């Protein structure tokens, strides 16, 4: 395809173009030439084979800030710069590639004929070191042909900066790496990755070993530790300079990652709206989960409610009205109904006794059933029902003030707040059922796993959620070189079930760190002797029954004595 090219172009440039053309397949091209210099690429484009690819040509020294938003495919970057350490031009290239700095970049340096070879090596080192400092790893540069052989300069970023010089031989790279842009992250060679864990359990659980050295566990730590091992990197723990037990807030962690103090912030968090300008400092979501309220399992209803459920007030009223109507009918029967008809209907007089026997048997069966399987209290299914109950949510004050203003104004009385994180975690981790607690989906996984050791569960994950199905991410630098690699690793870990396994294993980490104990926090149901108040309810029922019997007895005798009284007049 190159035989139609201009013969004045050096053969080695043709070989480089052939190598680049194979790499450009299915990529758009960004041509950066702020000084409008006469580069080989610019002349070659008249005969080249790249005209069918989408191209952006940038001749301004101002950065192309909208490049990320205006392209939807992979890029190949061609840069034409003077043969000097032009910091403004390099800064413009770096700013134009915001959040695109993992794209391959080929730089041509002009007017290099007067530069000695040793000075070329020094200049290439300066430019490539600047690119590495700005997280542009896939960079190759060369000096415009001045009679000598074409030399390609690149660098190895890990474990430390190393300049690499390569020549072209028959459209291939001679010696060293066979690829124009080798994978810099394939092996970090023991490079130290700085990680800052926080006191956010079970994402990261910090404790000191016997030698006083920090030891970190938890599902988030296992994720990052495995990721670093896969890249061949070592880990350096950077502990927050806070007193133990205090949680490092998201804003501080974002600042630590932004200024380069750390590579990863081990804080599993949701991206808040007030920090949406830091979008690129959040990793690909580790998992999706809600932030909801755990409620104590509903208790059994008390004894008074049990007796109230034997016979509802409406049923009792209907029964009394029926009995009253029957005795009224008996009284009128003697006055109005003929004797022969009363004789035919005399069998109906046993009806109330049969009805009473049926009601008595039904009530006794209902009472025995309620005692054997005592009903639970009505479940709390809304925040309004929570307000009407005697349960309150025990939470952290700073988390409460991050909630929606309207929600806080309406349901503030449902919360009891504290600034003491230690008290909050101790109460929740000890399954104190005096309160309800806000909890993330991952922390519920640990508590649910521990509840499997109980005789019966004591908390349930309710549908009262403060946020639904939000992505949880860890924090990294805005232009982190690990972003895409971490995304792919996270996706594979999720699809293979590793993340779920690490989440469940966090219970063991919590127990080993003495944050939790494997014990049964549930209260065993025990048979207790009758108490005086239990007999009071029985006495009340007995008194009510005797009163009803006396009333019926008087009602039966009343017609006879009324007749006797009338006859005596």
Buried (B, 14 or more C-beta within 10 A) or exposed (E): EBEEBEEEBBEBBBBBBBBBBEEBEEBBBBBBBBBEBEBBBBBBBEEBBBEEBEBBEBEEEEBBEEBBEEBEEBBBBBBBBBBBBBEEBBBBBBBBBBEBBBBBBBBBBBBBEEBEEEEBBBBBBBBBEBBBEBBBBBBBBBBBBEEEEBBBBBBBBBBEEEBBEBBBEEBEBEEEEEEBBBEBBEBBBEBEBBBBBBBBBBBBBBBEEEEEEEBBBBBBBBBBBBBBEBBBBEBEBBBBEEEEEEBBBBEBBBBBBBEEEBBBBBBBBBBEEEBEEBEBBBBBBBBEBBBBBBBBBBEEBEBEEBBEBBBEEEEBEEBEEEBEEBBEEBEEBEEEBEEEEBEEEEEEEEEBEEBEEEBEEEBEEBBEEBEEEBEEEEEBEEBEEBBEBEBBBBBBEEBBEBBEEEEEEEBEEBBEBBEEBEEBBEBBBEBBBEBBBBBBBBBBBBBBBBBEEBEEBBBBBBBBBBBEEBBBBBBBBBBBBBBEBBEEBBEEBBEEEBBBEBBBBBBBBBBEBEBBEEEBBBEEEEEEEEEEEEEEEEEEBEEEEEEEEEEBEEBEEEBEEEEEEEEEE
